[in-house]
C-alpha cells in the first residue's frame, strides 16, 4: 500500500474514531426504543458540552479532514484505471461526509445546543429541541457509514493492486522460463554437419 493510501486510511480511521466517541449520546436516540425524555436530555447535554470545547479542536479536525481530502484528490489525479474507480468512489463518500458535517452537524450544534437550560430528570424535553437532537444522531450515523465505505474502497484498491502485481510477476516469470527453455533447446540441438 502506497504512502497516499496509508494517509487516507489513517485520516479516515481518525475521523471515524472521533464520530464513534458520540456513541454515548447517539445510541440513546438511535437504538433505544422508546426514546424517553431522559435519553433526549442526556444526548442534548452531551452535545452542549461539545459546543463549549476549545475551538482549537475544531481547527485540528478541519486540518486533518483537509489533509485526507487533498490526499484522495492527489491520488485520483494519477488517472490510472484503479484510481479512477476506487478513489472516485472514495472522493464521493468522503465529500458526502464533509458536506453533511459542515452544513448540517456543525450549524445544528451551534444553533441549538450552545445554551441548554438546566433541567430536572422529570422535566419534559422541549419539543423544539427534539428534532435537532434526533437529527444529530442520524447525521453522525450517515457520516460513519460513508467513511466506512471509504475504508472498504481503499482496501479494495490495495487488493486489486496486489492482484495486479501478482499477475505481472507471474507473467514475467513465465517469460523468463520460456526464454530459458528456448536457450536450452538451441544449445542441445546438434549442428548439421556438412559433408566434404
C-alpha positions as CSV (number, residue, x, y, z in Angstrom):
1,X,0.0,0.0,0.0
2,X,1.4,3.4,-1.0
3,X,2.0,6.4,1.2
4,X,-1.0,8.3,-0.1
5,X,-3.4,5.3,0.5
6,X,-1.9,5.0,4.0
7,X,-2.6,8.7,4.7
8,X,-6.2,8.3,3.5
9,X,-6.7,5.2,5.7
10,X,-5.2,6.8,8.8
11,X,-7.2,10.1,8.3
12,X,-10.4,8.2,7.7
13,X,-9.9,6.0,10.7
14,X,-9.2,9.0,12.9
15,X,-12.4,10.7,11.7
16,X,-14.4,7.5,12.3
17,X,-12.9,7.3,15.8
18,X,-14.0,10.8,16.5
19,X,-17.5,10.1,15.3
20,X,-17.6,6.9,17.5
21,X,-17.0,9.0,20.6
22,X,-20.5,10.4,20.1
23,X,-21.9,6.9,20.6
24,X,-22.7,7.8,24.2
25,X,-25.4,10.2,23.0
26,X,-26.3,8.8,19.6
27,X,-27.1,5.3,20.9
28,X,-29.7,6.8,23.3
29,X,-31.7,8.3,20.4
30,X,-31.0,5.9,17.6
31,X,-31.0,2.5,19.1
32,X,-33.2,2.8,22.3
33,X,-36.9,2.2,22.0
34,X,-38.9,4.1,23.1
35,X,-36.8,7.3,23.2
36,X,-37.6,8.9,26.5
37,X,-37.2,12.5,27.7
38,X,-34.3,11.3,29.9
39,X,-32.5,9.9,26.8
40,X,-33.0,13.1,25.0
41,X,-31.8,15.2,27.9
42,X,-28.6,13.1,28.2
43,X,-27.9,13.4,24.5
44,X,-28.6,17.2,24.4
45,X,-26.4,17.8,27.4
46,X,-23.6,15.8,25.7
47,X,-23.9,17.9,22.5
48,X,-23.9,21.0,24.6
49,X,-20.6,20.0,26.2
50,X,-19.2,19.6,22.7
51,X,-20.1,23.3,21.8
52,X,-18.2,24.5,24.8
53,X,-15.0,22.7,24.0
54,X,-11.8,24.5,22.9
55,X,-12.1,25.9,19.3
56,X,-8.6,24.5,18.6
57,X,-10.1,21.0,18.5
58,X,-12.3,22.1,15.7
59,X,-9.4,23.6,13.8
60,X,-7.4,20.4,14.2
61,X,-10.4,18.4,12.9
62,X,-10.6,20.7,9.8
63,X,-6.9,20.4,9.1
64,X,-7.0,16.6,9.3
65,X,-10.1,16.5,7.1
66,X,-8.4,18.7,4.5
67,X,-5.3,16.5,4.6
68,X,-7.4,13.4,3.8
69,X,-9.4,15.1,1.0
70,X,-6.3,16.5,-0.6
71,X,-4.6,13.1,-0.5
72,X,-7.5,11.4,-2.2
73,X,-7.6,14.0,-4.9
74,X,-3.9,13.8,-5.4
75,X,-4.1,10.0,-5.8
76,X,-7.1,10.4,-8.1
77,X,-5.1,12.8,-10.3
78,X,-2.9,9.9,-11.5
79,X,-5.7,8.9,-13.8
80,X,-5.0,5.2,-13.6
81,X,-7.9,2.8,-14.0
82,X,-7.8,1.6,-10.4
83,X,-7.5,5.1,-9.1
84,X,-10.5,6.3,-11.1
85,X,-12.8,3.7,-9.7
86,X,-11.6,3.3,-6.1
87,X,-10.5,6.9,-5.5
88,X,-13.6,8.3,-7.4
89,X,-15.9,6.4,-5.0
90,X,-13.8,7.4,-2.1
91,X,-14.0,11.1,-3.1
92,X,-17.8,10.8,-3.3
93,X,-18.2,9.2,0.1
94,X,-15.6,11.4,1.8
95,X,-17.1,14.5,0.2
96,X,-20.6,13.4,1.4
97,X,-19.4,13.1,4.9
98,X,-17.6,16.5,4.9
99,X,-20.6,18.3,3.3
100,X,-23.0,16.7,5.8
101,X,-20.8,17.6,8.8
102,X,-20.1,21.1,7.6
103,X,-23.6,22.1,6.5
104,X,-25.8,20.0,8.9
105,X,-24.0,18.9,12.0
106,X,-21.9,21.9,13.0
107,X,-24.6,24.5,12.3
108,X,-27.1,22.4,14.2
109,X,-24.8,22.1,17.2
110,X,-24.0,25.8,17.2
111,X,-27.6,27.0,16.7
112,X,-29.4,24.6,19.1
113,X,-27.0,23.3,21.8
114,X,-24.9,26.3,22.9
115,X,-27.3,27.1,25.7
116,X,-29.2,24.2,27.1
117,X,-31.4,25.1,30.1
118,X,-30.9,23.5,33.5
119,X,-33.3,20.6,33.9
120,X,-34.6,18.1,36.4
121,X,-34.9,14.4,35.4
122,X,-38.7,14.7,35.5
123,X,-38.8,17.8,33.2
124,X,-40.4,17.4,29.8
125,X,-37.9,17.7,27.0
126,X,-38.5,20.8,24.9
127,X,-40.4,20.0,21.7
128,X,-38.3,22.4,19.6
129,X,-35.1,20.6,20.6
130,X,-36.4,17.1,19.9
131,X,-35.9,17.1,16.1
132,X,-32.4,18.6,16.2
133,X,-31.3,16.1,18.8
134,X,-32.5,13.2,16.7
135,X,-31.0,14.7,13.5
136,X,-27.6,14.9,15.0
137,X,-27.5,11.2,15.8
138,X,-28.7,10.2,12.3
139,X,-26.2,12.5,10.6
140,X,-23.4,11.0,12.7
141,X,-24.5,7.6,11.6
142,X,-24.6,8.6,7.9
143,X,-21.1,10.1,8.1
144,X,-19.8,6.9,9.9
145,X,-21.3,4.7,7.2
146,X,-19.8,6.8,4.4
147,X,-16.3,6.9,6.0
148,X,-16.5,3.1,6.5
149,X,-17.2,2.9,2.7
150,X,-14.0,4.9,2.1
151,X,-12.0,2.4,4.1
152,X,-13.6,-0.5,2.2
153,X,-12.8,1.1,-1.2
154,X,-9.2,1.7,-0.1
155,X,-8.9,-1.9,1.0
156,X,-10.4,-2.9,-2.4
157,X,-7.8,-0.8,-4.2
158,X,-5.0,-2.4,-2.2
159,X,-6.3,-5.8,-3.0
160,X,-6.7,-5.0,-6.7
161,X,-3.1,-3.6,-6.9
162,X,-1.8,-6.7,-5.1
163,X,-3.6,-9.0,-7.6
164,X,-2.2,-6.9,-10.5
165,X,1.3,-7.2,-9.0
166,X,1.0,-11.0,-8.7
167,X,-0.3,-11.2,-12.3
168,X,2.7,-9.2,-13.6
169,X,5.1,-11.3,-11.5
170,X,3.7,-14.5,-12.9
171,X,3.8,-13.1,-16.5
172,X,7.5,-12.1,-16.1
173,X,8.4,-15.5,-14.6
174,X,6.6,-17.2,-17.5
175,X,8.6,-15.1,-20.0
176,X,11.9,-15.9,-18.3
177,X,11.1,-19.6,-18.2
178,X,10.1,-19.6,-21.9
179,X,13.4,-17.8,-22.8
180,X,15.4,-20.3,-20.7
181,X,13.7,-23.2,-22.5
182,X,14.4,-21.7,-25.9
183,X,18.0,-21.2,-25.0
184,X,18.3,-24.8,-23.8
185,X,16.7,-26.0,-27.0
186,X,19.1,-24.1,-29.1
187,X,22.1,-25.4,-27.2
188,X,21.0,-29.0,-27.3
189,X,20.2,-29.1,-31.0
190,X,23.1,-30.7,-32.9
191,X,24.7,-28.6,-35.6
192,X,24.3,-30.0,-39.1
193,X,27.5,-31.4,-40.4
194,X,28.4,-30.7,-43.9
195,X,29.9,-33.5,-46.0
196,X,33.2,-32.7,-48.0
